[in-house]
């Protein structure tokens, strides 16, 4: 039979493996020429056996224990006097030895990937003495690998990216598969890579696992993502090898290979002329199939008659060109504009310049629409002046407005009264002449800012606004006065010529050259002997003393009239009175007290002493009030207010006393009826377990004993009552004693009894008992006989 190359190679591999296993498993130990080994002697002979390495095939699935090898000592004569023992990793659990023959078997399935080899120790013992006849020796059982693990991609699945339009052979990503089999033995761990899905766009290097592009000019705009399936197969890819797969998602990244292009060659937009400055007129966009930075573009106006009227900018988010107004539009001046706009990529890739220019042009025509506009004033702000002395009806100035539309509608004027609440001004509706309507006062309001409204006669809804600033010119209409309210004092020991006050003046007017004031004493005060005035020629004046020896007892206050004149044309004047108080001063001239009443007080009694006396009196009054209040609180009885007492366990009875004959508030004789059987009261929220019998009546015994026994009886019942409330309570009992002087007067009791009781004495009790005497008496007038 002829064999092919592949079959012949397989045959040689199997033959070599068989010879290796058969040679290694025959671990026969040959006899050496040395003497036997004795453990007790001082001399030691050379080893009589040599261990070789054993090999065991992994994943053995047979039913019988797997034969590993044989141990044999040349001391063993075959008579059974020698026994073999095994120790170390897996001894007795995985590996067992026949102590007579030295045969070693594996009792469990072995996995090289879990443990590649086991280290054991062998010992030959004399069966009778149990002493070693050979030195202990160590050997290794190595697990022989088989191809039982498929390659695995531990890092999969993979994602990668590669630029579009990349040349063939551009590296994308490298995949790696691992095989748990022994890489040093056979081809079980030798992996070969291949691509199962993704042709013809990509390929993979069989040995390295590097994925590369296989087609040129792959366009992201046509297809931007590919799914690849990569296979790794061991045994160098031969038949019978194990394999594993992983997926690789390859995304084509964008490059700038598409120039921007406007969808249309021209655009047209209609814009009203009333559109304010900075308003958006239009949005245009050039199409670019690229994304991200490769699609970023800039717009500019390269030509046209609207270069100074419009501008264009780019929206960073949408990459649109935004056209806005830079100047106000006027239909009457120009009805249309033409713009030549260019869009160009900002990031150009030189590799693709051959595809054409990365820019495009379009034309934008803007049509201005006529709008009915409000009237426009010839000036945005009018400045006017008027004297505050102007009479009502004085003309201040004129404003003018016109209709900017082609119709040129007439205009009517009015004042926005929100800016002229006091109605100081009027305006002629047809001419726009502004006049005064009231007297003006510069000191009240120096400038009036008013708004003038201009309305179209044909369309009153169209209103234009003009602004007028009216400045009021000053006249000298306010007299000068003291700059402040002065508090002037003079010491009793003042010397002649001493300065006591420096004064100044103010004027509400505002002359162009500033104020100039003149000070003097009035004619009646010019010759006084107490004070004089000196004008300092700098809008101030100084008050000085003329004599000494001022005394509060004689005159405590002086009034000095001062005449002040301004420099206006015509000039105005006023008389202001300076109040000067005489005070007691210390050695430094500082006023201590200015009250003349201080001399009337007793000697040695100061103001501080009076305040201390008043404080003591008030304190005593407060203490007396507190003592009286506390005593009243102690005398108040501790009586519960029946309106506030809401406890259900308080029983209250109304006591009416002993009747008309009762002269004392609480006569105990009315509480001596003990013959009443009282029902036991139980709590409504508790079901009593013990029913108390009615209490026996008391015998006729002395009062103090009766009441004492009554109280103790009630106390004892309260202590043993299971239905009593769990807190202290007040219990009131209507105890009447053991009898009454009048005994029972009940008509029911009388009529039901057969007693021969005589009630004639009732007629002697007076008119109040006449009715009872008639009912129960035996006289001739009795109703019942």
Secondary structure, DSSP 8 states (H G I E B T S, - for coil): ----HHHHHHHHHHHHHHHHHHHHH-------SS----SSSS-----S-----EEEESS---SS-EEEEE---TT--SSS-EEEEEEETTBTTTEEE-TTT-EEEE-S---TTT-SEEEEEEEEEETTT--BSS--EEEEEEEE--S----B-TT-SEEEEEETT--TT-EEEE---B--S-TTSTTTT--EEEEEESTTTEEE-TTT-EEEE-SS---TTT--EEEEEEEEESGGG-TT--EEEEEEEEEEE--S-S--EES-SEEEEEEETT--TT-EEEEE-EE-S--GGGG-EEEEEEEETTTTTEEEEE-TTT--EEEEESS---TTT-SEEEEEEEEEESS--GGGGGG--SEEEEEEEEEEE------EES-SEEEEEEETT--TT-EEEE--EE--STT---EEEEE-GGG-TT--EEE-TTT-EEEE-S---TTT-SEEEEEEEEEESS-TT-EEEEEEEEEEE--S-S--EESS---EEEETT--TT-EEEEEEEE-S---TT----EEEE-GGGTT-SSEEEEE-SSSEEEEEES-S---TTT-SEEEEEEEEE---SS--EEEEEEEEEEEEE-TTS-EEE--GGGGGS-TT--HHHHHHHHHHHHHHHHHHHHHHHHHHHHHS-----TTT---TT-------TT-TT--SSS-GGGG------------TTS--SS---------S--HHHHHHHHHHHHHHHHHH-TTS-SS----------S--SS----HHHHHH-------GGGGGG-GGGHHHHHHH--STT-S--
